[in-house]
Structure formats: structure tokens, C-alpha cells
Amino acid sequence: MTPRPSLRRRLAERGLDGVTLLVLPCVVFVLALFVYPALYGLFLSFTPKQGGPLANYIRFFSDPFLYDTIYTTLLISVPVTILNVLLSIPVALRVRLMRHQRLLTTILVIPITLGTVLVAEGLLNYLGPRGWLNRTLMTFGVLDEPLRLLHNYWGVVLSLLITGFPFTFLLTLSYVTGIDPSLEQAGAMLGARARARFMRILLPLLVPGLTITLALSFVQAFSVFPSAVLLGAPSGPTRVIAIAAYQAAFEAYDASLASAIAMIMAAVQVLIVVALLGLKGLAYRGPVSTGKG
């Protein structure tokens, strides 16, 4: 009679060996801090103080003061995302050819370590009505009145560009360095100029990676909150959807409405990301699209 395999062996045959079990703490962590709060927030959004289960969503989309925040947030996040990606491409293409790539990369990603609030404080000191820039320009007679660069739309955009560019640049650099240099060299040997090599060789191979970069950068920009409060006009042109959720939760003390706004915010992000990933399938998918060789 054949002896019955041990429990460890039976689990290993099903892919549950000791190494795999090390993932369990991570799974528990994700479930406790991400999945459960999201599901609880979804449930809470359908339990309004008054009305039926959809009362919060009906209230949101029937009140222009609430649903206009979606347009305001898109008006800020979409241009910032596109501009960050467009700026990161030439910078990444240049940095990959430099000798001190690590040093330059470290300098470019410093804003990530500062945080949004510290960047906002710096912008207030540099670009405020009595900041260094305005005082310098007025001292030399360039301006008669200070430029209004903060507490408006442009202040929020500038802050998101500074804090979002390092993240976008790192992603773009990883995709750029993953393309086999021999492809571009072959194009140069065949007489293609730099612009033609970029448009016909590099860009088609970068499109799948840039799509992911666009999606992640958009999610980061769409969740703007501190910049909109500190550098924008939170009751006016920079009243983003995150501010609406905050006011519902901590000013109106309506956690159910705040959860509904958060769910709408997540739904908009998911729709945009799914659309971008759908466009990714239209890009070239050859044997060298994901790395060297």
C-alpha cells in the first residue's frame, strides 16, 4: 500500500509551499487596510441619513455645486498629467545618455521627498504677493504690481507639476532604458535622422509604457487635495471633488454622503484608466516592446 503523501507535499503540489505562504501577511495587510475600507465605504454610501439607498448619488448629481467638482478636478488633473508626460520624455531620453545618470536622477526626484505641503509652503514664499520673485521683479522695475500666481488655478497646477514630474520621469526613464539601443543605431546607419528615429522607432515602443505612466500620473493628480487648499481657491475655481468629500465628512458630518462622493471619485478614475489601457492595445506589440532584445 502506497503511503499517503504528507500535508506539506500535498500543499506543494497545489502551489502552496513555504515560500508562497510568506505572501499571506501581505494579503492580510491589503485586505485590512485597502479592501475592507473600500467595501465598507461602498456599503456606507448606500445608507444615507434620509431617503432610499441611492439618495446620496441622486443628491450629488442633482446639485451643480457638487457634480461640478468632477469637471473642476478633470480640468486640473488632465492638463497636468499630459504636460508631465510630455516633459518627462525628452528629459528621460537625455538623461539615459549622460554619464552621471544616477546623480541627475536623484536631483530630479528630490521633490518626491519634500511632500506636497512643504512644496506648497515653498511656493508661497517664492511666488506669493510678497515672495522673492515678485519683490525682485518690482525692485528692478519690471512690474508695478505683483503677479498673482497663487491662490488660483495656476498655483495648483504648478504645485502638481513639481510634485508629479519626478514620479512620471522615473516611470518614463525605466521604459526608455528598456529599449534596445541597437534599434536606434540601426536606424541611424540607414540614414534616419533623430526626429525620424524617435517617431518611427522609439515612440511606437514607448507608447505601451507611456499609457501606463499616463494612467498612474492621472490617478495621482486626480486625488489632489492639499495643493487645492493651500495654493488654490477651495471655494471657487479649485474646489475639487476631494474637497467636496472632505466638507461632507468633517463639516456636514455626513459620512454616508462623503463615502458616496469617494465612490464617484474612484469610478471616474477607473473609467479613465480603463480607457487608457484600452488605447494601449492599439500600440505596437512586437518582440522588443517590453525590453532589450
N, C-alpha and C positions, 0 to 999 in steps of 0.2 A: 504494500500500500504506500502510495507516494505521500510523503509528509506535506502537511499544509504549509504554504509559504507564510513567513512572518508578516506581521502587520506593516512593518517598515517596508518590506519588499512589495507588498500589495499596494501600498500608497505610492511607492516609487514608480511602479508600473503605470499608475494613473497620473504621473507627473507631479506628485505631491511628496517630493523628497525634502530633506532637511533644509536645503538652500531655498526652495520655494516657500517653505513655511516662514522664512525670515520676512517675507512680504506682508504677513498678517498684521504686524504692528502698524505698518503704513496704511493698510486697508482700514483698520480700526480708526486711525487718526483721520483719514479722509472722510469716513462715514460720520465721525463725531463732529468734525469742525466744518464740513462743507455740505455733505449730502443731507444730513438731518436738518441743519438750519434752513437749507433751501426748501426742503419738503414742508417743514413747519411754517415757513413764510408763505408758501403756496396755500397751505390749508388756512392760515390766518387771513389771507386776502379774501377768502370766501365766507368769512364770518364777520360781516360789518356790524356796526353798532345799531344801524337801522336798515330795514329793507331786506330784500332777498339776497341769495348768495352772490349775485352779480352786481349788487348795488354800488360797490366801490368802483368797479370798472365803468359802470354807466355814469357815475358821478365824474370820473376822470375825463372821459371822452365827451361829456356834455358841458364841461367848464373850460372855456378858452384859456383861462388863467393857468389851468393845469396842463391841458394837452398841447398848448403852445410850447411848453418846455421841451418837448421832443424835437421840434423844429429848431429851437434855440441851441440845443445840445448838438444836433447834427451840423448846424451852421458853424459851430466852433470846432468840432472834432474832425469832420471830413476834410476841410482845408488843411488843418494841422497834420493829419495823417498823410495826406498826399504830398505836402511840402516836405515833411520829414523824410519820406522815402525817396523823393526826387533829389534831396540834398545828400542823402547817405550814399547814393550810387557813385557819383564822381569822387567823393571823399574815400570810399572804400576801394575804388579802383586805383586811386593814387597811393593810398597807404599800403596796399599789398605789395607795391614795388619798392618801398622805402627800406632802408637798412635797419633803422630803429623802429620797427613796426610795433613792438611791444610798448615802447615808451610813448609813442604817439597815440596808441590805442588807450593807454592808461590815462593820458591827458584828456582825451575826448570823452571818456566815460566818467570823469570826475563828478559832473552834475548829478549822476545817479546817487552818489554817496551823500550829497548835500540834503536831499529831500525837498519836497515841494514847498514846505513852509519856509525853510531857510532861503531857497531861491526867491520866494516872494518877498521876504524881508530885504534881500539884496537889491531886487528891482525897485522896491520902494525907496531905498537910499540912493540909487543911481539915477532912476528915471522919474522920480516924483517931482512935483512942482518946485520943491526946494532941493532937489537932488543934484548930484555932481554935474550931470550932463546939462541940465537947464541953467545952472549957475554959471558954468563955463561958457556956454553959448551967449548968455546975457552979458557976462563980463566983457567979452570981446565984441559986443555989439551985433552979433549975428541975429539975435532975437530981441524983440521988445517985450514979449510976453512968453511965459514958459509953455513948452509943448505939453499937451495933455496926452500922455502915453499910458497912463494907468487909470484904474477905476472905470474902465470901459472895455469894449470888445477886444481891442488890440492888446491890452495888458494881459488878458487871459491867454490869448493866442501866443504871445511872446513867451509867457511862462511855460506853456505846454511844449513849445518848440525847444526850449532849453532843456527841460526835463525829459522830453520824449526822444530827442535826437540820439542820445547815447545808446538807448535800447534798440532803436531802429538801425543805427550804424553797426552795432555788434552783430545783429542778425544778417544784415546785408554783407558784412565782411566775411562771415562764415560761408555764405553761398558763393561769393566772388572767389575766395581762395579755394573753394572746392571744384572749380572748373579747371580742367587740364590746360596748362599754359601752351602746350604744343598745338592746340587747336587754333589759338590766335596766331602763333608763329607760322603755322601752315598758311593761314590767310594772308599774312604779310609777305611770305615767299611768293604767293600767287599774285601779288600786286595790289591787294586790298588796302586802302588807307585806314587810318584809325577809326574814322566815323563808320565806314562800311564794316569793319571788323566788329565794332560794337553792335551795330544794328542787325547784322546777319549771323553773328556767332555768339557773342556774349549775351545780348538781350534775350534771344529765344531760350537760352539755357537758364537765365536768371528769372524768367517770368514765374515759374512754379514757386521758387523761393520767395520772390517779391510778393506773391499773392499771400503767402503765409505771414510775411512781415506786415503787409497792409492790414490783415485781419487782426493780428496781435496788437499792432500800434493803434488801430481804431478802438479796440476794446479798452486799451489804456487811456486814450484820450476821451472816450465817451463817458467814462466814470469820473470826469473832472468834478472836483468839489472845493478843495482848499483854494485853488487859484481863482475860481469864480467868486469866492467870498472875499479874499484878501486883495485881489488885483482887479476885480470886475465890479459890476453893479448888480448885486444879488437880487435886488427888487426890480431890475429893469432889463437891459439887453443881455445880461449874462445870468439870468435866472434859469439855470439848467435843471434837468429832471432830478438830479441828486439833491438839489436844494429843496425841491418840492417834497421829496420823500423825507428829508430832514425836518422840514417845517411840520409835516403831518405827524411825525413821530414825537418830536420834542417841543413843539409849540402848541399844536392842537391835541396832543396826547391821544392820537388815533393810530394805534399800532396796526390795525387792520387796513386802513387806507394806505399807510406807509408801505406795508407789505405788498399791496396791490400795485403801487407805483414802482416798487422794486421789481416786481414780476414783469411789468410792462417794460421797464428799462432792460431787463435781461432778454425779453422777447425781441426787442429791437436789435440788440447786439447779436443775438443768434441769427436773425434774418439777414443781417448784413454779412456776417461771417459765412453763412451758408451760401449766399450769393457769390461771395468772393471765391470760395472753394469750388463752386460750380464753374466759375470762369477759369479756374486753374486747369480743368480738364481740357480746355481749348488750346492750351500751350503745347509746345513740342515736348514729346516724351521719348527721347532716344536713349541709347545706352550710356551716354555721358551726361545726362541731365542732372544726375544726383551726386556726381563726384568726379574724381580723376580716373581716367582710363576707361 
